[in-house]
């Protein structure tokens, strides 16, 4: 809290809604979601580092981390 970077909540769990140390609590899980599959099952991640909401997915047809995993 108090910074332009990083979570704006008091704990990682509060920010990510995932247990600390889980895959969902890693920054890249939400901010660099896997958006494309390439040759040999390699996943390419988004590099925007912006959170893509389910509403953005609906409006722009781009994958988001919430519905990709849940």
Wavefront OBJ file of the C-alpha trace (Angstrom):
o trace
v 0.000 0.000 0.000
v 1.065 3.591 -0.531
v 2.884 2.922 -3.801
v 1.903 3.240 -7.447
v 3.326 -0.241 -8.035
v 2.280 -3.453 -6.393
v -0.917 -4.476 -4.651
v -3.097 -1.793 -3.148
v -4.222 -3.902 -0.224
v -2.648 -4.926 3.036
v -1.976 -8.580 2.125
v -1.270 -10.621 -0.984
v -4.265 -12.829 -0.173
v -6.562 -9.802 -0.070
v -5.175 -8.528 -3.375
v -5.171 -11.825 -5.299
v -8.036 -13.679 -3.583
v -5.670 -16.681 -3.488
v -3.674 -18.328 -0.717
v -0.117 -16.992 -0.266
v 2.359 -19.227 -2.078
v -0.232 -20.643 -4.488
v 0.037 -20.277 -8.256
v -2.839 -17.771 -8.150
v -0.936 -15.497 -5.771
v 1.922 -14.976 -8.243
v 1.861 -11.598 -10.010
v 2.119 -13.159 -13.463
v -0.993 -15.283 -12.850
v -3.231 -12.217 -13.288
v -1.001 -9.596 -14.846
v 0.660 -11.780 -17.506
v -1.943 -14.462 -18.273
v -1.273 -17.188 -20.805
v -3.025 -16.016 -23.946
v -1.863 -18.301 -26.742
v -0.625 -21.870 -27.294
v 2.277 -22.356 -29.699
v 4.170 -25.295 -31.136
v 5.087 -28.049 -28.661
v 2.494 -26.890 -26.099
v 4.409 -23.748 -25.163
v 2.257 -20.983 -23.709
v 2.781 -17.344 -24.594
v 1.979 -14.775 -21.908
v 0.532 -11.310 -22.276
v 3.106 -8.599 -21.579
v 0.778 -5.701 -20.814
v 0.964 -6.281 -17.036
v -2.518 -4.755 -16.904
v -5.310 -6.814 -15.395
v -7.752 -8.013 -18.063
v -11.207 -8.183 -16.497
v -14.006 -10.583 -17.528
v -15.866 -7.517 -18.886
v -12.916 -6.730 -21.169
v -12.988 -10.332 -22.365
v -16.644 -9.978 -23.212
v -16.193 -6.610 -24.948
v -12.914 -7.266 -26.777
v -12.762 -11.092 -26.959
v -9.369 -11.261 -25.224
v -8.600 -13.962 -22.610
v -8.586 -13.020 -18.933
v -6.946 -14.781 -15.992
v -10.131 -15.270 -13.953
v -12.118 -17.258 -16.494
v -9.051 -18.985 -17.893
v -8.464 -20.729 -14.547
v -11.937 -20.760 -12.967
l 1 2 3 4 5 6 7 8 9 10 11 12 13 14 15 16 17 18 19 20 21 22 23 24 25 26 27 28 29 30 31 32 33 34 35 36 37 38 39 40 41 42 43 44 45 46 47 48 49 50 51 52 53 54 55 56 57 58 59 60 61 62 63 64 65 66 67 68 69 70
